[in-house]
Amino acid sequence: QRLPWGVVVLDAHGTVLRLNQQAADWWGVPQQDLAGKRLEQLTAGTLPADLLQALRQVTTSPAQPPGEFFLPRHQQWITMTSTRQGDDWVVYWQDVTAQKQRQSENENQQAASDSLLGRTEAVARTGSYELELATGRFHFSDGLYRLFGEEPDAFVPDLALLDARSHPDDGAAVQQVLAQAIADCQPYYYQRRIYRSDGQLRTLEVHG
């Protein structure tokens, strides 16, 4: 009863054996009106229909992954997980509203940061990239695509394509600088001559 989570215990037939007060509050139905009833007999109360449906599937599809659900009446987000205990199923509802709000704030901040980066790159005629060392995958900013004379996302950047768009005399020197930077985990600098889509040869100065 003291857990901050909602807890619902079901038997193998989907009968509510017991639940705590938090679960009843979110359900919007008194505990005594829920205990001993099969889920098919119960109304959603203040639960969204998708959450009640997921609850009904616990005993029939126990492999379902955890899910997130919004409770409009309470203006809260909760997650639902379930576990088998003997012949019964225990369902946990956990309030994750604060985490969702932080996630939304972080996404808004990231969007604002990306917008600022895009405007800055456009004015300064710069670009940036990230390289995942484990996979070799590149991520180009919009500004870097434009330095190559391309629209954003016009191609999927990889090492072979970068070498093909680079002056043939620069590839080996650049690879040596990057290999040393990875080995030493130190900042690096190089210049690479690249061919734009219109055939113009440009020199990029790179700091990483």
C-alpha positions as CSV (number, residue, x, y, z in Angstrom):
1,Q,0.0,0.0,0.0
2,R,2.9,2.4,0.6
3,L,4.5,1.9,-2.8
4,P,4.4,5.0,-5.0
5,W,3.5,2.7,-7.8
6,G,0.1,1.3,-8.7
7,V,0.0,-2.5,-8.1
8,V,-2.6,-4.9,-9.5
9,V,-2.6,-8.6,-8.9
10,L,-4.4,-10.9,-11.4
11,D,-5.0,-14.6,-11.4
12,A,-4.5,-16.6,-14.6
13,H,-8.0,-15.9,-15.7
14,G,-7.7,-12.2,-15.5
15,T,-9.5,-11.7,-12.2
16,V,-8.4,-8.8,-10.0
17,L,-7.3,-10.5,-6.8
18,R,-6.2,-7.2,-5.1
19,L,-4.8,-3.8,-5.9
20,N,-3.4,-1.0,-3.9
21,Q,-4.9,2.5,-3.4
22,Q,-2.7,4.2,-6.0
23,A,-3.9,1.8,-8.7
24,A,-7.5,2.4,-7.7
25,D,-7.0,6.2,-7.7
26,W,-5.6,6.0,-11.3
27,W,-8.3,3.6,-12.3
28,G,-10.9,6.0,-10.9
29,V,-12.9,3.1,-9.3
30,P,-13.0,2.2,-5.6
31,Q,-10.9,-0.8,-4.6
32,Q,-13.9,-2.8,-3.4
33,D,-15.6,-2.4,-6.8
34,L,-12.6,-3.9,-8.6
35,A,-11.3,-6.7,-6.3
36,G,-12.8,-10.1,-7.3
37,K,-14.0,-9.0,-10.7
38,R,-12.7,-10.2,-14.1
39,L,-11.2,-7.6,-16.3
40,E,-13.8,-8.2,-19.0
41,Q,-16.5,-7.1,-16.5
42,L,-14.8,-3.9,-15.5
43,T,-15.1,-0.4,-17.1
44,A,-12.1,1.7,-17.8
45,G,-13.1,4.4,-15.2
46,T,-10.4,7.1,-15.7
47,L,-8.0,4.7,-17.4
48,P,-7.4,5.2,-21.1
49,A,-8.7,2.5,-23.3
50,D,-5.3,1.4,-24.5
51,L,-4.1,0.9,-20.9
52,L,-7.1,-1.2,-20.0
53,Q,-6.6,-3.3,-23.2
54,A,-2.9,-3.8,-22.3
55,L,-4.0,-4.9,-18.8
56,R,-6.4,-7.4,-20.2
57,Q,-3.6,-8.9,-22.3
58,V,-1.2,-9.5,-19.4
59,T,-2.5,-13.0,-18.8
60,T,-3.0,-13.9,-22.4
61,S,0.1,-12.3,-24.0
62,P,2.6,-12.2,-21.1
63,A,5.5,-11.5,-23.4
64,Q,4.3,-8.0,-24.2
65,P,6.9,-5.3,-23.8
66,P,6.6,-2.5,-21.2
67,G,4.5,0.4,-22.4
68,E,3.9,4.1,-21.7
69,F,0.4,5.5,-21.2
70,F,-1.0,8.9,-20.6
71,L,-3.8,9.4,-18.0
72,P,-5.8,12.4,-19.3
73,R,-7.8,12.8,-16.0
74,H,-4.7,13.0,-13.9
75,Q,-2.4,14.6,-16.5
76,Q,0.3,11.9,-15.8
77,W,2.4,9.5,-17.8
78,I,2.8,6.0,-16.4
79,T,4.7,2.9,-17.5
80,M,3.3,-0.6,-17.1
81,T,5.3,-3.8,-16.5
82,S,4.2,-7.2,-15.4
83,T,5.8,-10.3,-13.8
84,R,4.7,-13.8,-13.0
85,Q,4.6,-14.8,-9.3
86,G,3.5,-18.4,-8.9
87,D,0.0,-18.8,-10.5
88,D,-0.6,-15.0,-10.5
89,W,0.5,-12.0,-12.4
90,V,1.6,-8.8,-10.7
91,V,1.3,-5.6,-12.7
92,Y,3.2,-2.4,-11.8
93,W,2.2,1.1,-12.9
94,Q,4.9,3.7,-12.3
95,D,4.5,7.5,-12.6
96,V,7.1,8.8,-15.1
97,T,5.6,12.2,-15.7
98,A,8.7,14.0,-14.4
99,Q,11.0,12.0,-16.7
100,K,8.8,12.7,-19.7
101,Q,8.8,16.4,-18.9
102,R,12.6,16.4,-18.7
103,Q,12.8,14.4,-21.9
104,S,10.5,17.0,-23.6
105,E,12.6,19.8,-22.3
106,N,15.8,18.2,-23.5
107,E,14.3,17.6,-26.9
108,N,13.2,21.3,-27.1
109,Q,16.7,22.4,-26.0
110,Q,18.3,20.1,-28.6
111,A,16.0,21.5,-31.3
112,A,16.9,25.0,-30.3
113,S,20.6,24.1,-30.3
114,D,20.4,22.5,-33.7
115,S,18.6,25.5,-35.1
116,L,21.3,27.8,-33.7
117,L,24.0,25.6,-35.1
118,G,22.3,25.7,-38.5
119,R,22.1,29.5,-38.5
120,T,25.6,29.9,-37.3
121,E,27.0,27.6,-39.9
122,A,25.1,29.4,-42.7
123,V,26.5,32.7,-41.7
124,A,30.1,31.5,-41.0
125,R,30.2,29.1,-43.9
126,T,31.3,26.2,-41.7
127,G,30.1,22.7,-41.1
128,S,30.6,19.9,-38.6
129,Y,30.5,16.1,-38.4
130,E,30.5,13.3,-35.9
131,L,32.1,9.9,-36.4
132,E,31.0,6.8,-34.4
133,L,34.3,5.0,-34.0
134,A,32.6,1.6,-33.2
135,T,30.6,1.6,-36.5
136,G,32.4,4.0,-38.8
137,R,29.2,5.9,-39.3
138,F,29.4,9.6,-40.1
139,H,26.8,12.3,-39.3
140,F,27.1,15.5,-41.3
141,S,25.5,18.8,-40.3
142,D,23.6,20.7,-42.9
143,G,26.4,23.2,-43.2
144,L,28.9,20.5,-44.1
145,Y,26.7,19.2,-46.9
146,R,26.6,22.7,-48.2
147,L,30.4,23.0,-48.1
148,F,30.3,19.9,-50.5
149,G,27.9,21.8,-52.7
150,E,25.0,19.6,-51.8
151,E,21.6,19.9,-50.1
152,P,21.4,18.4,-46.6
153,D,21.0,14.6,-46.6
154,A,21.7,14.5,-50.4
155,F,24.1,11.5,-49.8
156,V,25.0,9.1,-47.0
157,P,28.6,10.1,-45.9
158,D,31.1,7.3,-45.6
159,L,34.9,7.0,-45.8
160,A,34.8,5.7,-49.4
161,L,32.7,8.6,-50.6
162,L,34.8,11.2,-48.8
163,D,37.9,9.8,-50.4
164,A,36.2,9.8,-53.8
165,R,35.3,13.5,-53.4
166,S,38.8,14.4,-52.1
167,H,42.0,15.3,-53.9
168,P,43.9,12.0,-54.4
169,D,47.1,13.4,-52.8
170,D,45.3,14.2,-49.4
171,G,43.7,10.9,-48.4
172,A,46.8,9.1,-46.9
173,A,47.8,12.2,-44.9
174,V,44.3,12.7,-43.5
175,Q,44.0,9.0,-42.5
176,Q,47.4,9.2,-40.7
177,V,46.2,12.3,-38.7
178,L,42.9,10.6,-37.8
179,A,44.6,7.3,-36.7
180,Q,47.0,9.2,-34.5
181,A,44.1,11.2,-33.0
182,I,42.2,8.0,-32.2
183,A,45.2,6.4,-30.6
184,D,46.1,9.5,-28.5
185,C,42.6,10.8,-27.8
186,Q,43.9,14.2,-28.5
187,P,42.6,17.1,-30.6
188,Y,43.6,17.1,-34.3
189,Y,43.9,19.4,-37.3
190,Y,44.2,18.8,-41.0
191,Q,43.4,20.3,-44.4
192,R,41.5,18.3,-47.1
193,R,40.9,19.4,-50.6
194,I,37.4,18.3,-51.8
195,Y,35.5,18.5,-55.1
196,R,32.1,20.1,-54.8
197,S,29.2,18.8,-56.8
198,D,29.8,21.4,-59.5
199,G,33.4,20.3,-59.9
200,Q,35.0,23.2,-58.0
201,L,38.0,22.3,-55.9
202,R,37.9,23.7,-52.3
203,T,40.1,23.4,-49.3
204,L,38.5,22.5,-46.0
205,E,40.3,23.2,-42.7
206,V,39.3,20.7,-40.1
207,H,39.6,20.9,-36.3
208,G,38.4,18.0,-34.2
